[in-house]
Amino acid sequence: MAVTVFIRYQIDPFKRAMFEEYAKRWLAIISRCGGDLIGYWMPHEGTNNVAFALISFESLAAYEAYRARLRTDKEGMANFGFAEANKFILAEERTFLRQVVA
């Protein structure tokens, strides 16, 4: 069963540009590590401190393999470090979804 990880980020609204740079870096990293990135979404109007990402996988096992590959990916680890050093992500929630099909 395919799963999509829905990530909800609470970000520092004064560091939105840093979060956008972080998201852009993931575009190549996620694909290389085995995720099917649907996209990242930034605040535009209204709430200024919430961003989202959607990444699909063939299965939960594929997601776990992806997570293992991320831990050995130099660019991925550097991006995690960038976020931690600059503290623009205040909270992160992950929800695992499956598509409703007929």
N, C-alpha and C positions, 0 to 999 in steps of 0.2 A: 504494500500500500504506500503510495506517495504521500509525503508530508511536506507542509510548508511551515517554516518557522517565521512567526510574526514577532518582530522585535520592536518594542516601544521604548524609546529613549526619553528621559527627562534631561534636557540639556540646559546649560547656563545660557540665558538669552543674550548675554553680553559676549559670548564666545561662539556664536553661531557660525562664523567664518571658519573657526578651527574645526568644528564638527563637520562642516561641509568638506573641508580638506581631508579629514579622517574618512568620510564616506567615499570620496573619490578614490582614495588609495585602495579601498576594498574592492573596487570594481574589477581589477585584474586578479587580485589575490584570491578572492572567493572562487572565481571560475577555475583558477589554476589548482586549487585545493579540492575541487569536486562539487562545489555548490552551484546551483542554477539560480543566479541572482535575478530576481524580478525587479528589484530596485530599492533605492533609498528615497525618502521623502522628507523635505525640510519644511519648517514653518513658513507660511506665506502671508496669510491674513489670520486675524484672530489670535489664538493661543500662540505665544512666541517661544515656548520652551519645550515643545514636544516634537519629536521626529520619529520616523518609522523606517523599518527595512523588512523586506520579504525575501526569503531564500528557500527554494524548494530542493527536495532530495527524493530519491527513489524509495527510501525507507528510513526508519530510525537507525538501522545499522549503517546505512550510507552516511547519515548525519554524524554518527559516532566516529566513523573513519575520517570524515572531513575534519572534525574537531582535532583528531590526532595529527592529521597533516598540518593543520594550522599551528600546532605547538612546535613544529619543526621548520616552519617557513620563516626565513629571516625577515622578509618584508612584513609578514603578518605580525610577528612578535614586536617588530619596531613600531608598527601602528598601534598595537595595544599599549606599548610604552609611551607613545606620543599622547594618547588619551589619558593615561594615568598621570603623566608629568604635568599636563596642562589642566586637568580636572574640569573638562567641559561637559563630561557625562556625569550627571548627578545620580541617576538611577537608570536601571535597565531591566525590562521585563521580557520574558520569552514565553510565547504561547505556541504550541504545536497544533497545527490545523490539518484537516483532511478535506478534500474537495467533495462536495455533494454531487453525486452523479446518478443518473436514472438507471 
